[in-house]
Amino acid sequence: MAKSSDDEQEWMDDLEASVLMNDAKTATDVLRICKGKPINETLRPLAWQKCLDVSRSAFHASLSEIFDLPEQKLLRLDCQQFVAKLGNDDEDKVSVMSDLETILTTYRKVSNITYESGNGWLELLLPLLALKKPQNETYPLFAALRTLYIPNGCGHKSGDPFHLFRLLLLYHDPELCSFLDTKKITPDLYCRSWFQTLFAANCNLTVVQAMWDVYFQHSEPFYLFFLSLVMVINAKEQIMSLENSSKEVLVEMVCNMPSQLELDDVPDFCALAHYYGLKTPSSFRKDLLDKMFGDEALHNLLHGTMKNSSSSSTLTSPVEEKDLNLPQPLSQALCLPVCAAELVDSVSSSASGAPMSDQADGLIVETVRFFLVDCRPAEQYNSGHLPTAFHLDSTLMLQEPAAFATAVQGLLSARRQAQAVGSAAAGDHLCFLGSGRNEEDQYTHMVISSFLQKQKQHVSMLTGGYKAVHEYLGDSLNENLEHHNANSCLVCKANTTQPLESPQAQTPTVDIFSKLSAAVSKLKTSEVKGKLLDYIVNPAGSSGKPPVERHVRANDKLGRRYRNVAPVFSIDDDQEPFETASGAGNEENGTDDDGQREIINISQWSKENSITATFPCQEYKVNSMFYDSVLALSETYMYVLRLVPGRKGHAQIVARRSLSSVVKITSRRKHPNMITFKYGVSQDDDLVISDMDRLLIPNSTEAMKTVTKQIVNYLKTQES
């Protein structure tokens, strides 16, 4: 014990000397001395000033002596109520009240951010006032803290900080994330005050100060997200035990969890947060730093501008969107995004056998090592791929579900074997790679969704897909990619201004397990491997012939519709091959000739045709492509409108179907959003199919209720 006390006193003396002699100038210097430990009260003010770098002019301002804000009455009232809760002596209350109103009024004027009740400013300022420094020294600390460590966007429910936190929770604990999603408990409901105040509103003062000591030494803005992550994951059992409790009870319990922290808990709490940070892909930090931290007023301005312009990306500076290579908005991200640079560096390190570790403080902790799953069609994979990539053709998921299930089984088995022998291709972190082309990546998204649905841990997706990797590698493609063929590589062909070809019939790949062959000499999965390869080479070989419904012929004698036939609307395991029926050659039958279709203004056309309901969807065609579309309903017809790229609000009519021609509507149990509409008539006891449409409808439940009701109403009018 005595030795421990002597060691502590030694580094405190070292810190004091370094601070006073101005040797410790940055957070890195303080961390080197303190090694992430809490700091005593005497040295804390100077240490925080060094860590927050308050010498910058941006954090200094002349304190306001005129209290004339539009919301001054509200700010003053909040200050009074806050001071009253502190329980100080009357003399101290006056001093604290003066400090609060002066500093907050000055910050409001300088930052141009409107003050609102509950925005966390008061709670954030309290630990700084506890340092007992003059107002002119406290203000720079507050301004620096707000700028460097409080995420922008915490003021509204759909703010990026909450979307990011959910993605991190989904990455590390998909089961808990799914539970909270089911209960409709979004992160903004329980961690808003955590983010706005760095836990100052939730923990007692000594705990907050000790936590901030460690926080500022690491000089890592995103550290807040991992502290919050540890808070929630550590309470998983307690949270899930309240499954039958109300949403309000659960939210209150999670909100109050930080209040249970004690001073002795802080070192372990912070160490766990650091560990989770090391075990998380770091791409998002670089991509989101300028957007999520910094000038909040500028962020709010740009956020509002981009919202009004309906951009798909949020800009961090007033430049053209086409000049930026940004990931999709966090609100639309299916899972945690990973950038090409991080993935390629990981692959290179894995291939070379170099350790991927964090060696701070003499500790070697292995960080993120990816198990890369390339989901592109076979011919694209065979035209170039990263050396440790395993191929999983995502189109199998819809076309051959049994083959896809076998492929996934083999893939996961291969990963376990690779991990067992320490293969370069092994990794706990699943990263899925698509082509970077929307029409094919729809499949990749569905594959990722299936893994998330099974609550697989550590699932991420490469932003920009193979195209991003290709562009990142630049002139070193042949050195870093295997089997790269510029003549068949779609990215290379696009760069030579040749038009992109639609995927043709897929050539089988037999390279799924080759990455492990050198490291694993005796795999116990030979049976799975053989079955998997058989599926890929001959996917219909083991499934038998799919049921075929007969199509309309000229000599058919057609009977009364729906007589003695199964229910028209059903959900079943529709295992038919994805092909359209023959005979489509005009607008009524859904012609697919783009050049002959009229381009319409959807809004104006809807009024002219008395459209009663519309549903965004994606049309699936025989060429294995998805097209952004709209399903539109009138009292007598159902239309499929394919959106025209680059022309907002415009589309082409690719199908016009009479409601009376709908004879069957089906969806797969495993993919309920993939809806098949079949058209034709009933003949005797059989359905005679003339054509079909397949649509991927996100809001399929509501859409099918509306379609069904519309058809029933139409048939009633026909019978009357």
C-alpha positions in Angstrom: 0.0 0.0 0.0 2.8 2.4 0.9 4.5 1.7 -2.4 1.2 2.5 -4.3 0.8 5.7 -2.4 4.4 6.7 -3.1 3.9 5.9 -6.8 0.8 8.1 -6.9 2.5 10.9 -5.2 5.4 10.6 -7.6 3.3 11.1 -10.7 1.3 13.9 -9.1 4.5 15.7 -8.4 5.7 15.0 -11.9 2.4 16.4 -13.3 2.6 19.5 -11.1 6.2 20.2 -12.1 5.3 19.7 -15.8 2.3 21.9 -15.7 4.0 24.7 -13.8 7.1 24.6 -16.0 4.8 24.4 -19.1 6.4 21.1 -20.2 2.9 19.5 -20.3 1.3 21.4 -23.1 -1.3 19.0 -24.5 -3.6 16.2 -23.5 -1.1 13.7 -24.7 1.5 15.1 -22.3 -1.0 14.9 -19.4 -1.9 11.3 -20.4 1.7 10.3 -20.5 2.2 11.4 -16.9 -1.2 10.5 -15.4 -1.8 7.3 -17.5 -5.5 7.8 -17.6 -5.9 8.2 -13.8 -8.1 10.8 -12.0 -6.3 14.0 -11.0 -6.3 15.7 -7.5 -8.3 18.9 -6.9 -5.2 21.1 -6.8 -3.9 20.1 -10.3 -7.3 19.5 -12.0 -7.9 23.1 -13.2 -4.5 23.4 -14.8 -4.7 19.9 -16.2 -8.1 20.5 -17.8 -6.9 23.7 -19.3 -4.0 21.9 -21.0 -6.2 19.0 -22.1 -8.9 21.3 -23.5 -6.3 23.6 -25.1 -8.2 26.7 -23.9 -5.4 29.0 -25.1 -7.1 29.0 -28.6 -8.6 32.4 -29.3 -11.9 30.7 -30.4 -12.6 29.8 -26.8 -12.1 33.3 -25.4 -14.6 36.2 -25.3 -15.3 39.4 -23.4 -17.9 38.5 -20.8 -21.2 40.1 -21.4 -22.3 42.8 -19.0 -25.6 43.4 -20.8 -28.3 40.7 -20.3 -30.6 41.4 -23.3 -31.2 38.1 -25.0 -34.6 37.5 -26.4 -34.8 34.4 -24.1 -33.1 36.2 -21.2 -36.1 35.7 -18.8 -36.1 32.0 -19.5 -32.4 31.6 -19.0 -32.5 33.6 -15.7 -35.4 31.6 -14.4 -33.7 28.3 -15.2 -30.5 29.6 -13.5 -32.5 30.5 -10.4 -34.3 27.1 -10.3 -31.0 25.3 -10.8 -29.2 27.2 -8.0 -32.1 26.6 -5.7 -31.6 22.8 -6.1 -27.9 23.0 -5.1 -28.7 23.9 -1.5 -25.9 26.4 -1.1 -25.8 29.2 1.4 -27.5 32.4 0.3 -24.2 34.2 -0.2 -22.9 31.4 -2.4 -26.2 31.3 -4.3 -25.7 34.9 -5.4 -22.2 34.2 -6.6 -23.2 31.0 -8.5 -26.2 32.7 -10.0 -24.0 35.5 -11.3 -21.5 33.1 -12.8 -24.1 31.0 -14.5 -26.0 33.8 -16.1 -22.9 35.7 -17.2 -21.1 32.8 -18.8 -24.2 31.3 -20.4 -25.4 34.7 -21.8 -21.9 35.3 -23.2 -21.8 31.9 -24.8 -25.3 32.4 -26.3 -24.2 35.6 -27.9 -20.8 34.4 -29.2 -22.0 31.0 -30.5 -25.3 32.3 -31.9 -27.1 29.2 -30.5 -30.5 29.8 -29.1 -30.8 28.9 -25.4 -33.5 26.4 -24.6 -34.6 24.8 -21.3 -33.2 21.3 -20.8 -30.3 21.8 -23.3 -27.7 20.7 -20.7 -25.8 24.0 -20.5 -26.4 24.5 -16.8 -25.5 20.9 -15.8 -22.4 21.0 -18.0 -21.2 24.2 -16.3 -21.5 23.0 -12.7 -18.4 20.8 -12.6 -16.4 23.7 -14.1 -17.7 26.2 -11.5 -16.6 23.7 -8.8 -13.0 24.4 -9.9 -13.6 27.8 -8.2 -11.8 29.8 -10.9 -12.7 33.3 -12.0 -15.4 33.8 -14.7 -12.9 34.7 -17.3 -11.1 31.4 -16.8 -14.2 29.3 -16.5 -15.8 30.6 -19.7 -13.0 29.2 -22.0 -13.3 25.8 -20.4 -17.1 25.8 -21.0 -16.7 27.0 -24.6 -14.0 24.4 -25.3 -16.0 21.6 -23.7 -19.1 22.5 -25.7 -17.2 22.7 -29.0 -14.9 19.7 -28.6 -17.0 17.1 -26.7 -20.7 17.7 -27.0 -22.1 16.1 -30.2 -24.1 18.3 -32.6 -27.7 17.3 -33.1 -28.6 16.2 -29.6 -31.4 18.7 -29.5 -33.7 16.7 -31.8 -34.9 13.1 -31.8 -33.5 12.3 -35.2 -30.1 13.7 -34.4 -27.1 11.8 -35.8 -25.6 11.1 -32.3 -28.6 8.8 -31.5 -28.5 7.0 -34.8 -24.7 6.4 -34.3 -25.2 5.1 -30.8 -27.9 2.7 -32.0 -25.5 1.4 -34.7 -22.8 0.8 -32.1 -25.2 -1.0 -29.9 -26.4 -3.1 -32.8 -22.8 -3.9 -33.6 -21.8 -5.1 -30.2 -25.1 -6.4 -28.7 -27.7 -7.0 -31.4 -29.9 -8.9 -29.0 -30.2 -5.9 -26.6 -30.6 -3.5 -29.5 -33.4 -5.7 -30.9 -35.1 -5.8 -27.5 -35.1 -2.0 -27.2 -36.2 -1.6 -30.8 -39.2 -3.9 -30.1 -40.1 -1.8 -27.1 -39.7 1.3 -29.3 -37.2 2.7 -26.9 -34.9 4.8 -29.1 -31.5 6.2 -27.8 -32.8 9.8 -27.6 -35.2 8.7 -24.9 -32.6 7.7 -22.4 -29.2 9.1 -23.4 -29.9 12.6 -24.5 -28.9 14.1 -21.1 -25.8 11.8 -21.1 -24.7 13.3 -24.4 -25.6 16.9 -23.7 -23.8 17.0 -20.3 -21.1 14.3 -20.5 -23.0 12.6 -17.6 -22.9 15.7 -15.4 -26.7 15.7 -15.2 -26.8 12.0 -14.1 -23.8 11.4 -11.8 -22.7 13.1 -8.6 -20.0 15.8 -8.8 -17.0 13.7 -7.7 -17.8 10.9 -10.2 -18.2 13.4 -13.0 -14.9 15.1 -12.2 -13.0 11.8 -12.1 -14.6 10.7 -15.3 -13.7 13.9 -17.0 -10.1 13.6 -15.8 -9.8 10.4 -17.8 -12.0 11.6 -20.7 -9.9 14.8 -21.4 -6.6 12.9 -21.2 -7.7 10.6 -24.0 -8.7 13.7 -26.1 -11.2 11.5 -27.9 -14.7 13.0 -28.6 -16.3 9.7 -29.5 -15.2 8.3 -26.1 -18.7 9.5 -24.9 -20.4 6.9 -27.1 -18.4 4.0 -25.7 -19.0 5.2 -22.1 -22.7 5.1 -22.9 -22.4 1.8 -24.6 -20.8 0.2 -21.5 -23.5 1.7 -19.4 -26.3 0.1 -21.4 -24.6 -3.3 -22.1 -23.5 -3.8 -18.5 -27.2 -3.4 -17.4 -28.4 -5.8 -20.1 -29.8 -8.4 -17.7 -31.6 -5.8 -15.6 -33.1 -4.2 -18.7 -34.3 -7.4 -20.3 -35.7 -8.6 -17.0 -38.3 -5.8 -17.3 -39.7 -7.2 -20.5 -43.2 -7.1 -19.2 -42.9 -3.6 -17.7 -44.2 -0.5 -19.5 -42.1 1.6 -21.9 -42.0 4.5 -19.4 -40.6 2.3 -16.6 -37.9 1.0 -18.8 -36.9 4.4 -20.1 -36.7 5.8 -16.5 -34.6 2.9 -15.4 -32.1 3.2 -18.2 -31.9 7.0 -17.8 -31.0 6.7 -14.2 -28.3 4.0 -14.5 -25.4 6.5 -14.4 -26.5 7.7 -11.0 -25.5 4.3 -9.6 -21.8 4.9 -10.4 -19.5 5.5 -7.5 -16.0 7.0 -7.5 -14.3 3.6 -7.2 -16.2 2.5 -10.4 -14.8 5.1 -12.6 -11.4 3.5 -13.5 -13.1 0.2 -14.6 -15.9 2.0 -16.3 -13.4 4.1 -18.4 -11.2 1.1 -19.1 -14.2 -0.9 -20.5 -15.1 2.1 -22.7 -11.6 2.2 -24.0 -11.7 -1.6 -24.7 -15.0 -1.3 -26.7 -13.4 1.6 -28.6 -10.5 -0.6 -29.6 -12.9 -3.4 -30.7 -14.9 -1.2 -33.0 -14.1 -0.2 -36.6 -12.8 3.3 -36.5 -14.0 4.6 -39.9 -17.0 6.4 -38.5 -14.8 8.6 -36.3 -12.9 10.1 -39.2 -16.0 10.4 -41.4 -18.2 12.0 -38.8 -15.8 14.1 -36.7 -16.2 17.4 -38.5 -19.9 16.9 -38.8 -20.7 15.8 -35.3 -18.3 18.0 -33.3 -17.3 21.6 -33.7 -19.2 24.7 -34.5 -22.8 23.8 -33.6 -24.3 27.0 -35.2 -22.7 26.1 -38.5 -23.8 22.5 -38.2 -27.4 23.7 -37.6 -27.3 26.0 -40.6 -25.9 23.3 -42.9 -28.3 20.7 -41.5 -31.2 22.9 -42.2 -29.9 23.8 -45.7 -29.4 20.2 -46.6 -32.8 19.2 -45.2 -34.5 21.8 -47.3 -32.6 20.7 -50.4 -33.6 17.0 -49.9 -30.0 15.9 -50.2 -29.1 12.3 -49.5 -25.9 13.3 -47.7 -25.3 15.8 -45.0 -22.6 18.3 -46.0 -19.9 19.5 -43.6 -19.0 22.4 -45.7 -20.7 24.5 -48.4 -19.4 22.6 -51.4 -21.0 20.6 -54.2 -22.3 17.2 -53.1 -20.7 15.5 -56.1 -17.3 16.6 -54.8 -17.7 14.6 -51.6 -17.3 10.9 -51.0 -19.5 10.6 -47.9 -21.3 7.6 -46.5 -25.1 7.5 -46.6 -26.9 9.3 -43.7 -26.7 7.5 -40.4 -30.5 7.4 -40.2 -30.5 5.2 -43.4 -27.5 3.0 -42.5 -28.4 -0.7 -42.1 -25.4 -1.4 -39.9 -22.1 0.2 -38.9 -20.3 1.6 -42.0 -16.6 0.9 -42.7 -14.5 2.9 -45.2 -12.3 1.4 -47.9 -9.1 2.6 -46.3 -9.7 0.8 -43.0 -10.8 -2.4 -44.7 -7.8 -2.5 -47.1 -5.4 -1.7 -44.3 -6.9 -4.6 -42.3 -6.7 -7.0 -45.2 -3.1 -5.9 -45.9 -2.1 -6.5 -42.3 -3.9 -9.8 -42.2 -2.2 -11.0 -45.4 1.2 -10.0 -44.2 0.7 -11.5 -40.8 1.5 -8.2 -39.0 -0.3 -7.8 -35.6 -3.1 -5.4 -35.4 -2.9 -4.1 -31.9 -3.0 -1.1 -29.6 0.2 -0.8 -27.7 -0.5 2.2 -25.5 0.7 2.0 -22.0 2.7 -1.1 -22.8 -0.4 -3.2 -23.4 -1.0 -5.1 -26.6 -4.7 -5.5 -27.3 -5.7 -6.9 -30.6 -8.2 -4.6 -32.2 -10.5 -5.2 -35.3 -9.8 -7.9 -37.7 -12.3 -8.4 -40.5 -13.8 -11.5 -41.9 -14.7 -10.1 -45.4 -17.7 -11.4 -47.2 -17.9 -10.4 -50.9 -21.6 -10.4 -51.9 -21.2 -9.5 -55.6 -22.4 -11.8 -58.4 -20.0 -14.5 -59.3 -18.7 -13.0 -62.5 -17.8 -9.7 -60.7 -16.0 -11.6 -57.9 -14.0 -13.6 -60.5 -13.0 -10.3 -62.2 -11.1 -9.1 -59.1 -11.4 -9.3 -55.3 -9.4 -8.7 -52.1 -7.2 -11.6 -51.2 -9.0 -12.6 -48.0 -12.5 -12.2 -49.3 -14.9 -15.1 -49.2 -17.6 -15.2 -51.8 -21.3 -15.3 -50.9 -23.5 -14.7 -53.9 -26.3 -12.5 -52.5 -28.7 -13.2 -55.4 -29.0 -16.8 -54.1 -31.0 -15.5 -51.2 -34.1 -14.8 -53.4 -33.5 -17.1 -56.3 -32.4 -20.2 -54.3 -33.1 -19.8 -50.6 -32.0 -23.4 -49.8 -28.7 -22.9 -51.6 -28.2 -19.6 -49.8 -28.8 -21.2 -46.4 -26.2 -23.9 -47.2 -23.8 -21.3 -48.4 -24.1 -19.3 -45.1 -23.7 -22.5 -43.1 -20.5 -23.3 -45.0 -19.2 -19.8 -44.7 -19.6 -19.6 -40.9 -18.1 -23.1 -40.6 -15.1 -21.9 -42.7 -14.7 -18.9 -40.4 -14.6 -21.1 -37.3 -12.0 -23.3 -38.9 -9.9 -20.3 -39.9 -10.0 -18.9 -36.4 -9.0 -22.2 -34.9 -5.8 -22.3 -37.0 -5.1 -18.6 -36.9 -5.6 -18.1 -40.6 -5.0 -14.6 -42.1 -8.6 -14.7 -43.4 -10.0 -15.2 -39.9 -11.8 -12.4 -38.1 -14.5 -11.9 -35.5 -15.8 -8.8 -37.3 -18.0 -9.5 -40.3 -17.7 -6.9 -43.1 -20.0 -7.3 -46.1 -18.9 -5.9 -49.5 -21.3 -5.1 -52.3 -20.6 -3.8 -55.8 -21.2 -0.1 -55.1 -24.0 -0.2 -57.6 -27.5 0.2 -56.2 -29.3 -2.3 -58.4 -27.1 -5.1 -57.1 -26.5 -3.9 -53.6 -30.2 -4.3 -52.8 -29.3 -8.0 -52.6 -26.4 -7.3 -50.3 -28.7 -5.3 -48.0 -31.0 -8.2 -47.8 -28.2 -10.6 -46.9 -27.0 -8.2 -44.1 -30.5 -7.9 -42.8 -30.7 -11.7 -42.6 -27.5 -11.8 -40.4 -28.8 -9.0 -38.2 -32.2 -10.8 -37.9 -30.2 -13.8 -36.5 -28.6 -11.3 -34.1 -25.1 -11.9 -35.4 -22.5 -9.8 -33.6 -20.0 -7.4 -35.2 -21.7 -6.9 -38.5 -20.6 -4.0 -40.8 -20.8 -3.0 -44.4 -18.2 -1.4 -46.6 -19.3 2.1 -47.7 -19.2 2.4 -51.5 -18.6 -1.4 -52.0 -16.0 -2.8 -54.4 -16.0 0.4 -56.4 -14.7 2.3 -53.3 -11.9 -0.3 -52.8 -11.0 -0.1 -56.5 -10.8 3.7 -56.4 -8.8 3.6 -53.1 -6.2 1.2 -54.5 -5.7 3.3 -57.6 -2.5 2.3 -59.5 -1.8 -0.6 -57.1 -4.8 -2.7 -58.2 -2.9 -5.7 -59.5 -0.7 -5.8 -56.4 -3.6 -5.8 -54.0 -6.4 -7.7 -55.8 -6.5 -11.3 -56.8 -7.6 -12.3 -60.4 -8.1 -8.7 -61.4 -9.2 -8.5 -65.1 -9.5 -5.0 -66.5 -11.4 -6.4 -69.5 -14.3 -7.8 -67.3 -14.0 -5.6 -64.2 -17.1 -3.3 -64.3 -15.3 -0.4 -62.5 -12.4 -0.5 -65.0 -14.9 -0.6 -67.9 -16.8 2.4 -66.5 -13.5 4.3 -66.1 -12.9 3.8 -69.8 -16.2 5.4 -70.5 -17.8 2.2 -71.7 -21.4 1.6 -70.7 -21.9 -0.7 -67.7 -23.3 -4.1 -68.7 -26.1 -5.7 -66.7 -25.1 -8.8 -64.9 -25.5 -11.8 -67.2 -26.0 -15.4 -66.3 -23.8 -16.1 -63.3 -20.7 -18.2 -63.8 -20.2 -20.5 -60.9 -17.3 -19.8 -58.5 -15.4 -22.6 -56.8 -13.2 -20.2 -54.8 -15.3 -20.0 -51.6 -13.0 -22.2 -49.5 -9.7 -21.7 -51.3 -8.5 -19.0 -48.9 -8.3 -21.6 -46.1 -6.9 -24.5 -48.1 -3.3 -23.6 -47.3 -3.9 -23.1 -43.6 -6.4 -25.9 -43.0 -5.3 -29.2 -44.3 -8.0 -31.4 -42.9 -11.3 -29.6 -42.8 -14.2 -31.4 -41.2 -16.6 -29.6 -43.4 -16.1 -31.5 -46.6 -19.7 -32.7 -46.7 -20.9 -29.1 -46.3 -18.4 -27.9 -48.9 -19.5 -30.4 -51.5 -23.1 -29.6 -51.0 -22.4 -25.9 -51.2 -20.4 -26.2 -54.4 -23.1 -28.4 -55.9 -25.7 -25.8 -55.2 -23.6 -23.0 -56.8 -22.7 -25.0 -59.9 -26.2 -26.5 -60.3 -28.6 -24.6 -58.0 -31.7 -26.4 -59.3 -30.2 -29.8 -59.1 -31.3 -30.6 -55.5 -34.5 -28.8 -55.3 -36.4 -30.5 -58.1 -38.6 -28.7 -60.6 -40.4 -25.7 -59.3 -44.2 -25.6 -59.7 -45.2 -24.1 -63.0 -48.5 -22.3 -63.5 -49.9 -22.6 -66.9 -50.2 -19.4 -68.9 -53.2 -18.2 -71.0 -53.5 -19.8 -74.5 -55.7 -18.7 -77.4 -57.8 -21.9 -77.3 -58.5 -21.8 -73.5 -62.1 -21.9 -72.5 -62.3 -19.6 -69.6 -64.8 -20.1 -66.8 -66.1 -17.9 -64.1 -63.3 -16.2 -62.1 -62.5 -17.5 -58.6 -64.8 -20.5 -58.8 -63.6 -23.4 -56.7 -60.1 -22.0 -56.4 -57.9 -21.3 -53.4 -57.9 -17.9 -51.7 -56.7 -15.2 -54.1 -54.6 -13.4 -51.4 -52.1 -15.6 -49.5 -48.8 -15.7 -47.8 -46.9 -18.8 -48.7 -43.5 -20.2 -49.6 -43.6 -19.0 -53.2 -40.6 -20.9 -54.5 -41.0 -20.1 -58.2 -38.1 -19.0 -60.3 -37.9 -15.3 -60.6 -39.1 -14.9 -64.1 -41.9 -12.9 -65.7 -44.6 -14.5 -67.8 -44.5 -14.3 -71.5 -46.8 -12.1 -73.5 -45.9 -8.7 -72.0 -45.8 -6.4 -75.0 -47.8 -3.3 -74.3 -48.7 -0.9 -71.5 -51.5 -3.0 -70.3 -49.3 -6.0 -70.0 -46.3 -4.2 -68.6 -43.9 -3.6 -71.5 -40.3 -3.3 -70.5 -39.2 -1.2 -73.4 -37.8 2.0 -71.8 -37.6 3.8 -75.1 -41.4 3.6 -75.8 -42.6 4.7 -72.4 -43.9 8.2 -71.7 -42.3 10.1 -68.8 -45.0 11.5 -66.5 -45.0 13.9 -63.6 -46.3 11.7 -60.8 -48.2 14.4 -58.9 -50.0 15.7 -62.0 -50.6 12.3 -63.4 -52.0 11.0 -60.1 -54.6 13.8 -60.0 -55.6 13.2 -63.6 -56.1 9.4 -63.0 -57.8 9.7 -59.6 -55.0 7.8 -57.8 -56.2 6.9 -54.3 -53.0 5.5 -52.8 -49.3 5.2 -53.6 -46.5 3.1 -52.0 -42.8 3.4 -52.6 -41.3 0.1 -53.8 -38.7 -1.6 -55.9 -39.6 -3.5 -59.0 -37.8 -6.8 -59.5 -37.2 -7.8 -63.2 -36.0 -10.9 -65.0 -32.5 -9.4 -65.4 -32.0 -9.7 -61.6 -32.3 -5.9 -61.2 -34.3 -3.8 -58.8 -35.7 -0.5 -60.0 -36.9 2.3 -57.6 -40.6 2.5 -58.3 -44.1 3.4 -57.0 -47.1 1.2 -56.7 -50.2 3.4 -57.5 -53.9 2.5 -57.1 -57.0 3.9 -58.5 -60.6 2.6 -58.2 -60.1 0.4 -61.2 -56.4 0.0 -62.0 -53.1 -0.8 -60.4 -50.0 0.8 -61.8 -46.3 0.3 -61.5 -44.4 3.6 -62.0 -40.6 3.3 -62.4 -38.8 6.4 -61.2 -36.6 8.2 -63.7 -33.1 8.7 -62.3 -32.1 12.3 -62.0 -35.6 13.7 -62.5 -37.3 14.0 -59.1 -41.0 13.4 -59.2 -41.0 11.8 -62.7 -41.6 8.2 -63.7 -42.5 5.9 -66.5 -45.6 3.6 -66.5 -44.2 0.1 -66.8 -47.4 -1.7 -65.8 -51.1 -0.9 -65.9 -53.3 -3.7 -64.5 -57.0 -3.9 -64.2 -58.0 -4.8 -60.7 -60.2 -7.5 -62.1 -57.2 -9.3 -63.6 -55.5 -9.9 -60.2 -55.9 -13.6 -59.5 -53.3 -14.2 -56.9 -51.1 -12.2 -54.5 -48.3 -14.1 -52.6 -45.4 -13.3 -50.4 -42.7 -15.5 -49.0 -42.7 -16.3 -45.3 -39.0 -15.5 -45.0 -39.3 -12.3 -47.2 -42.7 -10.9 -46.5 -41.9 -7.6 -48.2 -41.4 -9.3 -51.6 -44.9 -9.4 -53.1 -45.8 -11.3 -56.3 -48.9 -10.1 -58.2 -50.3 -12.6 -60.7 -52.8 -11.7 -63.4 -55.1 -13.9 -65.5 -58.4 -15.8 -65.2 -59.7 -19.0 -63.7 -60.5 -21.9 -66.0 -62.5 -24.7 -64.4 -60.5 -25.5 -61.2 -57.3 -24.0 -62.4 -55.7 -20.5 -62.4 -54.5 -19.5 -65.8 -51.7 -16.9 -65.4 -51.1 -14.4 -68.1 -48.5 -12.2 -66.4 -47.0 -11.2 -63.1 -45.2 -8.4 -61.2 -42.8 -8.7 -58.4 -42.4 -5.8 -56.0 -40.3 -5.3 -52.9 -42.5 -3.1 -50.8 -41.1 -1.8 -47.4 -44.6 -1.1 -46.0 -46.1 -4.3 -47.5 -48.6 -4.9 -44.7 -50.4 -1.6 -45.2 -50.0 -1.8 -49.0 -51.6 -5.3 -49.1 -54.5 -4.2 -46.9 -55.2 -1.3 -49.3 -54.8 -3.4 -52.5 -57.1 -6.1 -51.1 -59.7 -3.6 -50.0 -59.6 -1.9 -53.4 -60.0 -5.1 -55.3 -62.9 -6.3 -53.2 -64.7 -2.9 -53.6 -64.1 -3.0 -57.4 -65.5 -6.6 -57.7 -68.6 -5.6 -55.7 -69.3 -2.8 -58.1 -68.9 -5.2 -61.0 -71.3 -7.7 -59.6 -74.0 -5.2 -58.7 
